[in-house]
Amino acid sequence: MSDLRANLQTDLVLALKSGDKVASETVRLIIAAIKNFEIDAYPPGSTGTLTDADVLSVLQKQVKKHRESIAAYTAGNRQDLVSKEQVQ
């Protein structure tokens, strides 16, 4: 397991223990995106493993997706959804 992925797992446990709902939801979404990438890039039985560069790539895609969502919600005058995306 990559160091960044292990750090995210630790962050999830800390967020759950502290009761921080937003942080735990956000970290879970990131971990799920990383897991999906891992399954696609390194299917079971393959010899490859997830690297920190892979994790960074997934994180960058998630940031881009949230920024695009914020722009779309702002254009649609949906401030409630803009606020939610900005917190994540």
Secondary structure, 3 states (H helix, E strand, C coil): CCHHHHHHHHHHHHHHHHCCHHHHHHHHHHHHHHHHHHHHHCCCCCCCCCCHHHHHHHHHHHHHHHHHHHHHHHHCCCHHHHHHHHHC
